[in-house]
Amino acid sequence: MRRCFVFSAAEFDGLRESPASGDYVIAADAGFRLCRKIGLSPDLLIGDFDSMEEPSDLAGVAHVERVPVMKDDTDTMLALKAGLSRHCAEFHVYGGTGGGRMDHTVANLQGLLYLRRHGARGFLYGRGFVWTAIENESFEVPRLLPDGLLSVFALTGRAEGVTIRGVLYPLDGAALSCDFPLGVSNHITAESASISVADGALLIGWALPPL
């Protein structure tokens, strides 16, 4: 399974998963600065270059794709689509949360569902937290910290048949709706939490240990 690593321009608190041989690395616009900071040369630099000037030093960059400022996709979404076009099935997105643009954070969370509906799974890393999306399926989240913080939200209007086990506040065949955050701030009490949804999409986030 080919992995894709996407680097954007917002918050970054370190690599949780690192690119290896055969993985595809994409810098989304000013995410190129982050790549340079951590010593990565992206396979693709894509963006409209509205958050930074196009760099003059592109040593090690295999491809550059310049896109118009006026477009439907964010630069990060273009990066996700580029990874899908190269048959990547697992995405690790850094620099896609926080910063001064909450709208981009929301867009990137929605991008996780876009990936899932296109046969891939994405992980969006924030400050001490990681997010993924599931739809009509089950997922296991390991307990990585003593308090095992876990949050689960409905991504679609209503998610039916939600079961969460191995947590302080379990659910069994419940319904979650996108207008009430019932699943916020749960805690994993077993070695891992099991989350499943029979009909609908869920956004799942859990705390990560300090690097």
N, C-alpha and C positions, 0 to 999 in steps of 0.2 A: 504494500500500500504506500503510494507516494504521498509525502507530506509537503505542505506549503506553509511557509512562514511569512507573515505580513507585518511590516513595521510602519506604523503611522506616527503622527507628530505630537500626541498628547502624553499622558503620564506613563512612566516606565520605572519599575522598581527591581528590574533584573530578569534574567532569563530563567524560566522554569523548565522549559524544554528548549534544547539547542539544536540548530540545524546540523544534520549529518550529511555524509556523501549521498547524493541522489535526491536530497530534498530541494525544493524550489523556493528561493528567497525573493520576495518582492518588497521594494520600498515604495510606499505611497506618498508621493510628493515630498514634504519636509521630513517624512520618516527616513529619508536618505541620511539626514544628519545623525539619527539614532544608529543606523547601520554603521556609519563611519565611526561613531563614538565607541561602539562595542567591537569594532574590527571586522565587520562583515562587508563583503562586496556582493550586492544583490544581483541576481540573475536578470531582474527586470526593475527599472525605475519608471514608474508611471505617474502621471499627474498633469495638472494644468499650470503648475508652478505659480500659483497665486499666494502660497504661504512661504515660498522661498524663490529666489532666482535660480534658474537652471544652473547647476554647478558646472564649473569649467573643468574640474578634475573628475573624470569619469573612469579612472583607472580601475579595471576589474569588473566593471559593469557590462554585462553581456548585451543588454538591449535597453533602449530608452524609448518610451512611448509618450508622446506629447498629445494631450487631449484639450478640447476647448474648455474655457471657463464656464460657458453656458451649456449645461448638460443635465441630464436627469440623475446620473449616478454621482455619488461622492467618489473621491479618489480611492478611498478604502474599498468601497463596493466594486469599483473597477478592478482593484487588485484581487478581490475574491473571485470575480468572474474570470479573470486571467488565470488564476490557479485552477479553477474548474475546467477551463478549456485545455489545460495541460494534464487533465485526468488525475488531479490531486484529490484525495479522499479524506484527508485529515488536515485541518487548518489551525495554526497557532497565531493569534493576532495580538501584537503588542503595540502599546501607544495608542490604543483605540478608546480609552475611557478617561474621564476627568478633564483636566485642563480648563480652559475658559469656554468650552463649547459643549454644553449639555446636550444640544441637539445632535451633535455627532455621536455622543455616547449612545443615545437612544437609537440612532440610525444603525450603529454597529451591533447593538443588541438584536435589532430586527434582522440584521444580516446573518445572524446565527441560524434563524429559521429559514432564511433563503438557502443557506448551505444545506441544511437538513433536507429541504424539499428538492434539492438537486443531488441527493445521494451522498453528501459529504457530512462530516461532523466538524464543527468549529469550536474552538476554545478562545474566549476573549479574556485577556488578563488585565486586571486593574491593580490598584494598590492593595496587595494582600488578599486578593479575591480573584476567582475565575468563574466564568459563566459559560454555559452551553445551552442548547435547545434540543428538546425531544418532541416527537409527534407520534402518537399511537404506538408506543413502545415502552420498554423499560430501560432503566439506567442505574448503575451502581456508583455511589460516591464514597470514597474511603474516608475514614475519620483520621484527619491529619493533625488535629490539635485537640487538647483536652476538652474544650467546650464544643468542638465540632460544629461551628456555626454553619447553618444551611438555610437557604431561602428558595422557595418555589412559587412561581407566579404563572397565571394563565396568560398565554401569549395571544390566543385567539379569544373571541368573545366569551366562550364557555368551554371548559375542559371537563369531560365526564369520566367517571370511573377512575378517579385519582386515588392511588394507594401509596402510602409512604410508610415504610417500616424501618425499624432500627433507630428510631428518633424519640425525643422526649414527647413530642406531640404527634402521634401517628394518625393517619387517615386510612380509611378502608372503603373504597368505592365511592369517594366523595366527589362533589362538583366544585371546581374553582372557577371564578369569573374574573374578568379583567377589570371590574369596577370595585373589587374589594380584596385587599392584600392579606388574605387569611394565612397564606403560607410563609409570611415573613418571619425571620429570626427563630427558626427551629434549631434543634441541637442534635447531632448524631451521638447516640449512646452506645451503639454496637460497633463492631469493627468497621462496618460500612452501612450506609443507608441505601435502601432499595426504593426507587421511585418509578411508578408506572402510571400510564394514562391510557385508557381504552379508546377515547375519542377526543382529540384535540391536541393542542401544542402547549408545552410548558417551557418556561425559562427557569433554569436551575443555576444557582450560584452558591459557592462554598468558600470558606476561608482557607488560606494557605499559610503555612508556617513562614516565619521570617527567613530571608536568605542569609 
